């Protein structure tokens, strides 16, 4: 059997997309993502036209807890981070398995965004698994376009994350 050297084009594209979620070492660069050609003959689905529009950039950046988002003024960021902007809803993940917590998080964020809520909070507790996994879930492709910023309600309270949702335009 002949051994094939290197990665296929599809594998390179997959790796480039995955590498966008990683924090780079100093002096390293990311692989560019080549946009896939859109077939002109494919009809646009009716449900996409009826869905509310969310203004996002083509490549939504990885959101980190405590990092101010671009485009948000300092006053709004301070109010969100300090807790002056109260959470409209709270999801408590205590006692849930990782799979159940993941499903609950997806539904919670999607329903909150559809309900045009601005600030919500998710309580993970101090357990390692949910605390470690929550940022990955929030940066998943189905949720990332809905989220503007993340912050802990208090520097000493890392078992809870406040989420600033994007507005529906």
Backbone as a ProteinNet text record, in pm:
[ID]
protein_1_A
[PRIMARY]
XXXXXXXXXXXXXXXXXXXXXXXXXXXXXXXXXXXXXXXXXXXXXXXXXXXXXXXXXXXXXXXXXXXXXXXXXXXXXXXXXXXXXXXXXXXXXXXXXXXXXXXXXXXXXXXXXXXXXXXXXXXXXXXXXXXXXXXXXXXXXXXXXXXXXXXXXXXXXXXXXXXXXXXXX
[TERTIARY]
84	0	87.7	56.9	132.1	83.6	175	142.5	126.8	18.1	-8.2	54.3	132.2	196.1	105	104.1	28.8	-119.4	-192.3	-335.8	-413.1	-532.4	-618	-668.4	-727.5	-779.2	-888.1	-974.4	-1081.7	-1023.7	-918.9	-855.8	-788.1	-724.1	-661.2	-765.3	-880.4	-987.5	-1040.6	-1057.6	-1105.4	-1005.5	-877.3	-774.2	-768	-781.5	-778.1	-895.4	-1013.9	-1131.1	-1110.3	-1056.8	-1031.3	-926.1	-823.3	-714.3	-760.9	-875.3	-928.6	-971	-997.6	-1042.8	-927.5	-804.8	-689.8	-617.1	-554.7	-471.4	-331.2	-280.8	-153.2	-33.6	74.5	201.3	261	347	407.7	484.5	466.3	537.6	472.1	360.7	292.2	174.1	134.3	20	-80.2	-202.3	-309.8	-310.8	-362.8	-386.2	-505.2	-500.5	-616.5	-729.4	-850.4	-967	-1014.6	-1019.1	-1068.2	-1219.2	-1293	-1438.8	-1481.5	-1581.7	-1633.4	-1718.2	-1706.4	-1788.6	-1935.8	-2019.3	-2163.3	-2222.2	-2296.2	-2358	-2474.4	-2476	-2580.2	-2713.8	-2712.8	-2836	-2914.2	-2851	-2919.5	-3019.6	-3146.8	-3243.9	-3221.8	-3251.3	-3236.7	-3354.1	-3328.2	-3437.8	-3531.6	-3661.4	-3760.7	-3741.8	-3701.6	-3687.7	-3576.2	-3470.9	-3360.7	-3405.9	-3496.4	-3544.3	-3632.9	-3705.9	-3796.7	-3726.7	-3606.3	-3534.2	-3488.2	-3484.2	-3436.5	-3289	-3252.9	-3115.6	-3031	-2913.5	-2816.3	-2694.9	-2656.7	-2542.9	-2415.4	-2342.9	-2218.7	-2113	-1987.9	-1879.5	-1868.8	-1809.8	-1798.9	-1725.3	-1618.6	-1544.6	-1556.9	-1657.4	-1675.9	-1557.4	-1497.6	-1380.5	-1421.6	-1324.3	-1342.3	-1369.1	-1476	-1508.5	-1448.7	-1384.5	-1322	-1388	-1392	-1450.9	-1365.2	-1429.6	-1360.8	-1296.8	-1300.6	-1241.1	-1347.7	-1322.5	-1422.6	-1435.9	-1558.4	-1578	-1557.2	-1515.7	-1504.7	-1643.8	-1655.2	-1782.4	-1871.4	-1834	-1913.2	-1845.2	-1921.1	-1860.2	-1820.2	-1728.6	-1672.6	-1778.7	-1874.3	-1979.1	-2064.7	-2104.9	-2185.9	-2107.9	-1978.7	-1894.2	-1880.1	-1861	-1847.5	-1975.5	-2090.5	-2219.7	-2240.8	-2206.6	-2222.2	-2129.8	-2003.9	-1904.2	-1925.2	-1968.2	-1985.7	-2115.9	-2208.7	-2334.5	-2448.1	-2424.7	-2533.5	-2641.8	-2601.3	-2697.7	-2731.5	-2848.3	-2886.4	-2923.1	-2898.2	-2933.6	-3085.1	-3143.5	-3287.9	-3327.9	-3240.6	-3265.4	-3136.2	-3151.1	-3035.8	-3057.9	-2953.3	-2955.9	-2856.1	-2903	-2816.7	-2789	-2661.7	-2622.3	-2580.3	-2595.7	-2557.5	-2629.7	-2555.3	-2613.4	-2640.8	-2610.8	-2635.2	-2511	-2533.5	-2421.5	-2375.5	-2256.9	-2204.4	-2296.9	-2349.7	-2438.4	-2568.1	-2627.1	-2751	-2726.1	-2612.3	-2577.7	-2555.7	-2494.5	-2472.4	-2605.3	-2696.9	-2828.9	-2902.7	-2898.2	-2966.5	-2907.5	-2774.3	-2708.1	-2748.9	-2749.5	-2790.6	-2932.8	-3025.4	-3164.9	-3180.9	-3112.3	-3122.3	-3078.2	-2961	-2908.6	-2997.1	-3038.3	-3122	-3258.3	-3319.3	-3448.1	-3431.8	-3324.3	-3300.4	-3279.1	-3203.4	-3179.3	-3308.7	-3385.7	-3513.1	-3609.8	-3601.9	-3684.8	-3630.9	-3525.5	-3460.9	-3411.1	-3365.4	-3302.8	-3161.5	-3109.3	-2976.4	-2870.3	-2902.8	-2805.9	-2866.6	-2791.5	-2830.8	-2709.5	-2734.2	-2625.8	-2636.7	-2520.7	-2516.1	-2427	-2481	-2406.3	-2357.1	-2225.1	-2166.8	-2125	-2098.3	-2041.5	-1890.5	-1824.3	-1678.4	-1626.4	-1714.9	-1671.8	-1589.1	-1486.7	-1392.7	-1453.5	-1535.2	-1581	-1667.8	-1774.6	-1863.5	-1794.8	-1713.7	-1640.5	-1544.8	-1483.8	-1389.3	-1461.4	-1576	-1646.6	-1733.8	-1786.3	-1879.1	-1822.7	-1699	-1648	-1645.3	-1618.3	-1619.4	-1760.9	-1858.4	-1996.4	-2042.6	-2004.4	-2047.4	-1978.8	-1864.4	-1794.2	-1826	-1920.6	-1962.6	-2031.8	-2026.8	-2083	-2230.5	-2311	-2452.6	-2480.4	-2389.6	-2412.3	-2325.9	-2207.3	-2113.2	-2170.8	-2246.2	-2301.8	-2404.1	-2457.5	-2558.1	-2496.6	-2368.7	-2303.7	-2209.4	-2221.1	-2133.4	-2017.1	-2044.5	-1937.9	-1971.1	-1864.5	-1875.8	-1797.6	-1848.3	-1775.7	-1822.6	-1732.7	-1771.3	-1837	-1941.9	-2008.1	-1916.1	-1817.3	-1720.7	-1591.4	-1478.3	-1348.9	-1333.2	-1394.1	-1382.3	-1485.3	-1583	-1688.3	-1666.8	-1583.1	-1557.7	-1653.6	-1745.5	-1841.9	-1967.9	-1964.8	-2079.9	-2030.3	-2103	-2065.3	-2185.9	-2166.5	-2270.2	-2248.3	-2357	-2349.7	-2427.1	-2359.1	-2422	-2455.8	-2584.5	-2630.9	-2640.2	-2618.9	-2632.3	-2780.7	-2803.5	-2939.8	-2979.8	-3109.1	-3162.7	-3188.8	-3132.4	-3149.6	-3251.7
-118.7	0	124.1	218.4	343.9	436.3	501.1	592.4	733.4	798.5	932.4	1032.5	1127.4	1228.5	1349	1405	1527.8	1503.2	1614.3	1608.6	1643.5	1588.6	1623.1	1766.7	1822.4	1959.4	1970.6	1869.8	1869.3	1863.6	1782.7	1773.2	1904.8	1971.2	2101.1	2205.2	2204.8	2297.4	2271.1	2144.1	2107.9	2151.2	2128.5	2168	2320.1	2392.2	2538.1	2591.8	2532.3	2574.5	2546	2428.6	2394.6	2486.8	2519.9	2602.4	2743.6	2786.1	2918.5	2925.2	2811.2	2808.6	2799.5	2784.2	2764.3	2894.6	2903.6	3018	2989.6	3081.6	3058.8	3089.2	3018.4	3048.1	3171.4	3246.4	3364.6	3328.7	3408.9	3389.2	3292.1	3229.1	3132.8	3201	3150.7	3204.4	3093.3	3134.2	3038.8	3005.3	2887.6	2852.3	2933.1	2986.4	3060.9	2965	3010.1	2930.2	2978.8	2887.5	2921.7	2905.4	3009	2994.4	2890.6	2814	2712.4	2781.1	2740.9	2803.9	2771.1	2871.5	2854	2821.5	2714.3	2673.2	2765.8	2821.5	2915.8	2845.9	2717.1	2646	2604	2611.1	2568.8	2674.5	2638.5	2736.7	2766.9	2888.1	2928.8	2874.4	2812.4	2757.1	2866.8	2835.8	2933.1	2969.9	2872.4	2899.1	2997.9	3001.6	3095.1	3237.1	3258	3392	3444.3	3356.5	3397.8	3412.6	3359.6	3365	3506.8	3547.3	3681	3695.3	3813.4	3841.2	3876.7	3815.6	3847.7	3902.5	4025.3	4087	4026.6	3953.2	3890.7	3911.1	3894.7	3899.2	3761.5	3750.9	3620.9	3518.6	3558	3469.8	3525.1	3479.6	3525.7	3480.2	3572.8	3542.4	3460.2	3389.4	3310.2	3407.2	3387.4	3475.3	3416.4	3502.8	3460	3529.5	3461.9	3518.1	3635.3	3751.3	3869.6	3957.5	3918.4	3999.6	4091	4223.1	4313.8	4292.3	4286.7	4263.1	4390.9	4377.7	4496.3	4550.4	4681.5	4743.4	4774.8	4734.8	4764.5	4879.1	4984.6	5100.3	5066.2	5145.3	5118.7	5121.8	5212	5222.8	5095.7	5047.1	4924.5	4804.3	4796.7	4686.7	4691.3	4811.2	4825.2	4783.1	4825.2	4787.9	4637	4576.5	4430.6	4357.6	4397.3	4326.1	4344.7	4464.8	4491.3	4433.9	4397.6	4340.7	4440.3	4564.9	4663.2	4619	4557.5	4498	4360	4345.9	4221.5	4113.7	3990.2	3876.4	3858.4	3849	3830.4	3687.3	3590.7	3449.5	3385.6	3280.8	3208.2	3059.2	2992	2846.5	2786.5	2696	2630.6	2487.8	2456.4	2325.6	2227.4	2264.6	2175.2	2041.9	1934.1	1800.9	1740.8	1811.2	1757.5	1686.4	1587.5	1525.7	1624	1601.8	1691.6	1694.3	1579.1	1573.4	1650.1	1631.3	1701.7	1852	1889.5	2030.8	2095.5	2022.1	2074.7	2101.8	2005.7	2024.2	2142.1	2149.7	2258.1	2393.7	2400.2	2525.5	2570.2	2477.7	2510.8	2566.1	2495.9	2539.7	2673.4	2689.1	2810.6	2933	2925.6	3039.8	3069.3	2966.5	2987.1	3047.1	3001	3056.7	3199.9	3225.6	3360.7	3458.6	3417.8	3505.4	3527.7	3421.2	3434	3523.3	3521.5	3606.5	3747.2	3778.6	3910.1	3955.6	3858.4	3892.9	3941.2	4026.3	4082.2	4016.8	3992.9	3936.7	3813.9	3702.4	3580.3	3528.9	3433.7	3379.3	3228.1	3162.2	3016.5	2983.9	2905.9	2865.3	2723.2	2706.3	2573.2	2514.6	2597.6	2552.1	2541.8	2491.5	2483.3	2351.6	2262.8	2136.8	2158.1	2076.2	2095.5	2072.9	1971.5	1932.5	2040.9	2081.6	2182.2	2317.9	2352.2	2478.7	2482.8	2369.8	2361.6	2355.8	2287.8	2266.4	2383.6	2462.1	2569.7	2665.9	2716	2804.8	2738.7	2608.9	2537.9	2532.7	2506.4	2500.2	2636.2	2743.3	2877.4	2925	2868.1	2903.5	2808.4	2718.5	2626.4	2705.9	2657.9	2733.3	2770.8	2689.9	2722.1	2829.5	2852.2	2953.4	3077.9	3065.5	3177.7	3302.3	3291.3	3413.4	3485	3418.9	3479.3	3553.4	3528.9	3579	3693.3	3802.1	3916.9	3913.6	3881.5	3883.8	3789.9	3751.9	3667.3	3731.7	3717.5	3768.3	3692.7	3681.6	3627.6	3741.7	3713.5	3820.3	3887.3	3813.4	3866.2	3790.2	3854	3789.6	3662.6	3659.1	3542.3	3434.3	3467.3	3372.5	3320.5	3218.6	3161.1	3047.7	3016	2908.6	2956.8	3079.5	3137.6	3225	3225.4	3305.8	3387	3518	3606.4	3617.4	3617.2	3617.5	3736.6	3817.8	3930.9	3884.1	3877	3827.5	3941.2	3905.7	4003.4	4037.1	4155.7	4196.5	4140.6	4113.6	4072.6	4199.1	4204.9	4324.1	4297.3
0	0	0	-84.4	-92.1	18.6	83.7	191.1	134	165.6	115.3	211.8	158.6	241.3	256.2	373.8	395.5	419.3	430.8	456.1	329.7	318.8	205.3	223.9	118.9	126	232.4	239.8	339.3	480.9	500.3	631.9	669.4	573.1	599.6	638.9	571.4	603.9	745.2	779.1	911.8	1018.5	993.5	1088.7	1101.4	989.9	993.7	1076.2	1059.7	1136.9	1285.3	1316.2	1456.4	1517.1	1441.4	1495	1529.3	1475.8	1509.5	1655.9	1718.4	1857.2	1956.6	1907.2	1994.1	2021.8	2137.8	2171.2	2116.8	2036.1	1969	2057.9	2033.1	2097.7	2030.8	2101.7	2041.8	1914.6	1810.7	1685.5	1589.8	1628.8	1542.7	1473.7	1357.6	1284.2	1257.7	1228.3	1199.9	1051.5	1020.3	881.3	831	709.6	659.2	623.6	648.1	612.1	476.5	380.7	247.5	247.8	205.2	202.8	99.8	138.1	46.5	-59	-184.9	-288.7	-267.5	-288.8	-271.5	-407.3	-412.1	-538.3	-569.1	-689.4	-729	-750.7	-779.9	-810.7	-686	-567	-445.4	-401.6	-381.2	-333.9	-186.8	-147.8	-9	71.4	187.8	267.5	317.2	323.4	367.1	513.4	598	741.3	769.4	690.1	711.3	684.9	589.2	558.5	671.4	739.8	845.5	980.1	993.9	1121.5	1150.4	1279.2	1313	1277.1	1234.8	1192.5	1313.9	1325.2	1428.8	1357.8	1392.5	1326.4	1383.2	1298.7	1341.2	1234.4	1274.2	1178.3	1114.9	994.3	930.4	1016.4	1081	1170	1311.7	1386.9	1523.3	1607.1	1678.2	1760.6	1881.6	1935	2056.9	2172	2244.7	2356.5	2484	2563.5	2688.8	2805.7	2919	3039.9	3086.9	3103.9	3155.3	3050	2923.7	2817	2757.9	2756.7	2700	2549.3	2498.9	2355.5	2274.4	2150.3	2066.3	2034.4	2030.9	1995.9	2114.7	2233.9	2353	2426.8	2457.8	2524.1	2667.6	2721.9	2855.1	2964	2951.8	3052.9	3057.2	2940.8	2935.5	2987.1	2951.5	2998.6	3150.2	3205.1	3349.7	3420.4	3367.7	3426.8	3421.5	3309.1	3295.4	3390.7	3392.2	3472.1	3622.1	3662.7	3805.7	3860.9	3773.8	3820.6	3826.2	3781.5	3778.2	3680.8	3570.1	3476.6	3532.2	3591.1	3657.8	3556	3592.4	3507.8	3508.5	3388.7	3377.7	3412.8	3381.8	3413.6	3461.2	3542.4	3596	3572.3	3525.6	3507.4	3605.5	3691.3	3789.2	3741.7	3717.5	3665	3774.8	3901.6	4011.6	4000.2	4018.5	4020.4	3884.2	3775.9	3642.1	3589.7	3505.6	3435.1	3328	3272.9	3169.7	3048.6	3007.7	2891	2916.6	3033.5	3066.9	3079.7	3137.8	3152.4	3015.7	2924.1	2789.3	2718.7	2723.9	2663.3	2727.5	2859.4	2930.1	2893.8	2878.8	2842.4	2702.3	2607.1	2469.7	2467	2531.7	2532.5	2604.8	2716.5	2796.6	2716.9	2653.3	2577.9	2457.2	2385	2266.4	2302.9	2412.3	2455.2	2507.2	2579.2	2630.9	2515.4	2415.7	2300.5	2222	2201.1	2129.8	2206.9	2339.5	2424.1	2438.4	2364.3	2361.1	2498.2	2579.6	2706.5	2679.1	2763.5	2740.5	2828.8	2957.1	3051.4	3118.9	3114.3	3183.7	3260.7	3350.5	3431.9	3438.6	3434	3447.3	3566.5	3658.9	3778.2	3756.2	3756.3	3739.6	3872.7	3969.6	4095.3	4079.6	4179.2	4177.6	4121.1	4074.9	4017.4	3892.2	3874.6	3764	3626.8	3610.1	3475.7	3412.6	3479.8	3421.8	3409.9	3508	3504.3	3385.3	3354	3242.4	3108.9	3101.7	2976	2931.9	3025.3	2990.4	2885.2	2896.1	2790.5	2652.9	2646.8	2518.5	2460.5	2546	2500	2448.2	2519.4	2480.6	2352.3	2318.5	2195.2	2080.8	2101.2	1995.3	1884.7	1760.8	1648	1662.6	1731	1742.1	1847	1943.4	2046.7	2030.1	1976.6	1970.2	1904	1794.5	1733.8	1821.7	1923.5	2010.4	2128.2	2157.3	2278.5	2246.3	2324.1	2306.5	2405.8	2532.2	2633.3	2749	2822.6	2941.1	3055	3176.8	3293.7	3417	3514.6	3645.1	3721.8	3801	3875.1	3976.8	4024	4120.5	4101	4122.5	4100.8	4184.3	4302.1	4389.2	4354.7	4271.1	4236.6	4094.9	4080.3	3948.3	3916.2	4006.4	3984.2	3915.3	3864.6	3796.8	3682.3	3572	3456.8	3411.4	3398.6	3344.9	3194.8	3118.7	2972.9	2919.2	2839	2770.8	2630.1	2600.8	2472	2370.4	2244.9	2136.2	2116.5	2068.6	2036.4	1901.1	1885.7	1756.5	1676.7	1557.7	1472.8	1366.3
[MASK]
+++++++++++++++++++++++++++++++++++++++++++++++++++++++++++++++++++++++++++++++++++++++++++++++++++++++++++++++++++++++++++++++++++++++++++++++++++++++++++++++++++++++++

